[in-house]
Amino acid sequence: MSPFSHFLYELRLRHQIRQSELAELLGYEQSYISALEVGIKGPPTEEFITKLIGTMALPPSVQLELRDIVAASDRKLSLPADSPQPLYWMLKGLREQLDNLHPLQVKLIQDALAMRGSLVDPQPEPVRRIKRRRREEATM
């Protein structure tokens, strides 16, 4: 189940309305709402999201969460044409193993992605030079 499917289902239950009622409020077919909730359909259009926000009177914090959830539910990936070859090969390997990834592997990948800011090479500390003693001071 996608993050959006789960969100829509939970939202509908919190408001205690049926799929058919939500569909009528939004101007869509009940079968479309059902397909969204079980994940048969990908994330909905911006028009659907706007109607859902208005109809359910979602507060700004939930609207931001919803938009993030919709983005996380996108099942398609497109690489920029100038992407480096290692990225293509990494994604090929990921596609081939996607159905067999262990939850720990998923967690490791998420942790690696979260490291992005910490991988910037820090500026090396300047070399501290020890001051030489003057000859006069050394002989005293």
VOBA-1610 file (N, C-alpha, C; in pm, whole numbers, padded with zeros to 5 digits, always signed):
BEGIN
Met+00086-00118+00000Met+00000+00000+00000Met+00090+00124+00000Ser+00060+00217-00088Ser+00141+00339-00097Ser+00111+00432+00021Pro+00203+00526+00049Pro+00175+00622+00155Pro+00045+00700+00130Phe+00017+00732+00002Phe-00107+00805-00026Phe-00229+00718-00001Ser-00223+00592-00043Ser-00336+00500-00021Ser-00370+00492+00128His-00267+00476+00208His-00285+00467+00353His-00342+00598+00409Phe-00287+00711+00364Phe-00333+00841+00411Phe-00481+00863+00378Leu-00520+00835+00254Leu-00659+00857+00212Leu-00755+00769+00292Tyr-00718+00644+00311Tyr-00801+00553+00389Tyr-00818+00603+00532Glu-00705+00639+00596Glu-00711+00688+00734Glu-00789+00819+00744Leu-00771+00907+00648Leu-00843+01035+00648Leu-00994+01011+00640Arg-01034+00921+00553Arg-01176+00890+00537Arg-01233+00830+00665Leu-01157+00741+00728Leu-01205+00680+00853Leu-01216+00783+00965Arg-01116+00874+00973Arg-01121+00979+01077Arg-01244+01067+01062His-01284+01092+00939His-01402+01175+00914His-01532+01093+00910Gln-01517+00963+00929Gln-01630+00871+00936Gln-01723+00884+00814Ile-01662+00877+00696Ile-01743+00879+00574Ile-01706+00758+00487Arg-01802+00716+00409Arg-01782+00602+00320Arg-01715+00648+00191Gln-01662+00550+00118Gln-01601+00582-00011Gln-01699+00652-00103Ser-01819+00603-00106Ser-01921+00663-00195Ser-01950+00808-00156Glu-01952+00836-00025Glu-01976+00974+00020Glu-01860+01065-00019Leu-01738+01017+00000Leu-01621+01097-00037Leu-01620+01121-00188Ala-01651+01018-00263Ala-01654+01031-00408Ala-01754+01137-00451Glu-01870+01137-00390Glu-01973+01235-00424Glu-01928+01376-00386Leu-01867+01390-00268Leu-01819+01521-00225Leu-01712+01577-00319Leu-01628+01489-00371Leu-01517+01532-00456Leu-01553+01537-00605Gly-01665+01473-00641Gly-01705+01469-00782Gly-01635+01360-00862Tyr-01603+01249-00797Tyr-01539+01136-00863Tyr-01624+01011-00841Glu-01593+00905-00915Glu-01662+00777-00899Glu-01609+00707-00774Gln-01696+00631-00709Gln-01656+00553-00592Gln-01548+00454-00628Ser-01552+00399-00749Ser-01451+00301-00791Ser-01312+00364-00798Tyr-01306+00493-00830Tyr-01177+00563-00835Tyr-01121+00579-00694Ile-01206+00616-00599Ile-01164+00629-00459Ile-01113+00495-00409Ser-01185+00388-00441Ser-01145+00254-00400Ser-01009+00218-00460Ala-00990+00246-00588Ala-00864+00215-00657Ala-00747+00293-00595Leu-00773+00417-00554Leu-00668+00496-00487Leu-00634+00434-00352Glu-00736+00393-00277Glu-00713+00339-00143Glu-00640+00205-00143Val-00663+00123-00242Val-00595-00007-00245Val-00465+00000-00324Gly-00436+00114-00385Gly-00309+00134-00454Gly-00306+00089-00598Ile-00421+00059-00655Ile-00425+00022-00796Ile-00389+00143-00883Lys-00440+00257-00844Lys-00408+00383-00913Lys-00291+00448-00843Gly-00208+00514-00922Gly-00096+00589-00865Gly-00148+00714-00796Pro-00057+00799-00754Pro-00102+00920-00685Pro-00192+01003-00777Pro-00290+01071-00719Pro-00386+01146-00798Pro-00330+01276-00854Thr-00411+01341-00934Thr-00373+01468-00996Thr-00377+01581-00893Glu-00319+01692-00931Glu-00322+01812-00847Glu-00466+01857-00825Glu-00551+01841-00927Glu-00693+01878-00914Glu-00760+01798-00802Phe-00734+01669-00797Phe-00791+01584-00693Phe-00742+01629-00555Ile-00613+01654-00544Ile-00554+01696-00416Ile-00616+01827-00370Thr-00631+01922-00462Thr-00691+02051-00427Thr-00835+02034-00379Lys-00911+01950-00447Lys-01049+01924-00404Lys-01052+01855-00267Leu-00962+01761-00247Leu-00956+01688-00119Leu-00923+01784-00005Ile-00827+01872-00027Ile-00788+01970+00075Ile-00907+02060+00110Gly-00976+02110+00008Gly-01090+02199+00031Gly-01209+02129+00094Thr-01242+02013+00043Thr-01358+01938+00092Thr-01341+01893+00236Met-01219+01847+00268Met-01194+01796+00403Met-01143+01905+00497Ala-01130+02027+00447Ala-01083+02142+00526Ala-00954+02108+00600Leu-00856+02061+00525Leu-00730+02019+00587Leu-00648+02141+00627Pro-00595+02141+00749Pro-00512+02254+00794Pro-00379+02256+00718Pro-00311+02371+00717Pro-00186+02384+00641Pro-00082+02276+00672Ser-00068+02238+00798Ser+00032+02135+00832Ser-00001+02001+00767Val-00129+01967+00762Val-00171+01841+00699Val-00160+01853+00547Gln-00183+01971+00494Gln-00166+01993+00350Gln-00022+01966+00308Leu+00074+02016+00387Leu+00216+01992+00358Leu+00249+01844+00367Glu+00195+01780+00470Glu+00216+01635+00486Glu+00158+01560+00366Leu+00038+01599+00324Leu-00028+01535+00211Leu+00056+01547+00085Arg+00108+01665+00059Arg+00189+01686-00063Arg+00317+01602-00057Asp+00374+01589+00059Asp+00493+01505+00075Asp+00457+01358+00052Ile+00342+01317+00103Ile+00294+01179+00087Ile+00267+01149-00060Val+00208+01244-00131Val+00181+01225-00274Val+00313+01206-00349Ala+00413+01289-00317Ala+00544+01277-00382Ala+00609+01142-00350Ala+00594+01095-00227Ala+00653+00967-00187Ala+00582+00849-00254Ser+00460+00870-00300Ser+00381+00763-00360Ser+00402+00749-00511Asp+00482+00836-00569Asp+00509+00830-00713Asp+00589+00704-00742Arg+00540+00623-00834Arg+00605+00495-00864Arg+00698+00504-00984Lys+00707+00620-01047Lys+00792+00636-01165Lys+00916+00716-01130Leu+01023+00685-01201Leu+01149+00755-01179Leu+01208+00790-01315Ser+01250+00912-01331Ser+01311+00956-01455Ser+01444+01022-01424Leu+01548+00977-01491Leu+01681+01032-01469Leu+01708+01146-01568Pro+01776+01249-01523Pro+01820+01351-01619Pro+01916+01288-01721Ala+01914+01337-01842Ala+01995+01279-01949Ala+02144+01282-01917Asp+02189+01379-01839Asp+02332+01390-01810Asp+02373+01319-01681Ser+02290+01226-01633Ser+02324+01149-01512Ser+02447+01063-01539Pro+02532+01045-01438Pro+02652+00962-01457Pro+02615+00814-01472Gln+02698+00741-01545Gln+02673+00599-01570Gln+02657+00517-01442Pro+02738+00541-01338Pro+02719+00460-01216Pro+02577+00470-01159Leu+02512+00584-01177Leu+02375+00599-01128Leu+02280+00507-01205Tyr+02297+00497-01337Tyr+02216+00406-01417Tyr+02234+00262-01370Trp+02358+00222-01347Trp+02386+00085-01305Trp+02332+00056-01165Met+02343+00154-01078Met+02289+00137-00943Met+02137+00116-00948Leu+02069+00198-01030Leu+01923+00185-01039Leu+01882+00055-01107Lys+01961+00009-01204Lys+01933-00121-01266Lys+01937-00230-01160Gly+02041-00231-01078Gly+02051-00330-00970Gly+01937-00319-00871Leu+01898-00198-00840Leu+01788-00177-00746Leu+01656-00230-00804Arg+01631-00199-00933Arg+01509-00250-00999Arg+01505-00403-00996Glu+01619-00465-01024Glu+01625-00612-01030Glu+01599-00676-00894Gln+01634-00607-00785Gln+01620-00665-00652Gln+01507-00604-00570Leu+01433-00513-00628Leu+01332-00439-00554Leu+01233-00529-00480Asp+01188-00634-00544Asp+01089-00722-00481Asp+01148-00809-00370Asn+01281-00818-00363Asn+01345-00907-00267Asn+01426-00835-00161Leu+01413-00704-00153Leu+01491-00630-00054Leu+01441-00660+00088His+01534-00687+00175His+01503-00708+00316His+01480-00571+00380Pro+01394-00561+00480Pro+01372-00431+00546Pro+01501-00365+00595Leu+01599-00445+00636Leu+01727-00386+00680Leu+01801-00322+00563Gln+01791-00382+00444Gln+01852-00322+00326Gln+01785-00189+00293Val+01655-00185+00303Val+01581-00061+00277Val+01625+00046+00376Lys+01639+00009+00503Lys+01682+00102+00606Lys+01823+00153+00578Leu+01912+00064+00535Leu+02049+00104+00502Leu+02051+00205+00386Ile+01970+00182+00286Ile+01962+00274+00173Ile+01909+00409+00220Gln+01805+00407+00303Gln+01750+00533+00357Gln+01855+00607+00439Asp+01930+00533+00521Asp+02035+00595+00603Asp+02143+00656+00514Ala+02180+00586+00408Ala+02283+00637+00317Ala+02233+00766+00250Leu+02108+00770+00211Leu+02052+00890+00148Leu+02048+01007+00246Ala+02024+00978+00373Ala+02017+01082+00474Ala+02155+01142+00504Met+02261+01075+00463Met+02397+01122+00488Met+02441+01233+00393Arg+02362+01267+00296Arg+02405+01356+00187Arg+02476+01481+00235Gly+02427+01547+00339Gly+02490+01669+00386Gly+02622+01646+00457Ser+02640+01530+00514Ser+02763+01503+00590Ser+02876+01453+00502Leu+02851+01433+00372Leu+02955+01382+00284Leu+03038+01492+00220Val+03004+01616+00246Val+03081+01726+00192Val+03216+01727+00262Asp+03322+01735+00183Asp+03456+01735+00242Asp+03475+01858+00329Pro+03507+01836+00455Pro+03531+01952+00541Pro+03663+02019+00503Gln+03673+02146+00531Gln+03797+02218+00505Gln+03903+02166+00600Pro+04021+02134+00547Pro+04126+02086+00638Pro+04170+02198+00731Glu+04206+02157+00850Glu+04253+02256+00946Glu+04390+02305+00901Pro+04415+02432+00918Pro+04546+02483+00876Pro+04656+02419+00962Val+04770+02400+00898Val+04884+02342+00968Val+04938+02446+01064Arg+04954+02404+01188Arg+05007+02496+01288Arg+05157+02476+01295Arg+05224+02582+01280Arg+05370+02577+01283Arg+05418+02615+01423Ile+05518+02542+01467Ile+05579+02572+01597Ile+05681+02683+01573Lys+05670+02783+01653Lys+05763+02894+01639Lys+05900+02850+01687Arg+05996+02886+01611Arg+06134+02856+01650Arg+06180+02953+01757Arg+06260+02901+01843Arg+06319+02989+01942Arg+06435+03062+01876Arg+06451+03178+01922Arg+06567+03252+01873Arg+06692+03188+01930Arg+06799+03205+01861Arg+06926+03147+01908Arg+06962+03196+02045Glu+06937+03317+02068Glu+06972+03376+02196Glu+06896+03309+02309Glu+06765+03284+02285Glu+06682+03223+02389Glu+06723+03078+02412Ala+06767+03009+02308Ala+06802+02869+02320Ala+06931+02848+02397Thr+07022+02942+02393Thr+07150+02925+02463Thr+07143+02968+02607Met+07044+03032+02646Met+07033+03079+02784Met+06997+02971+02877
//
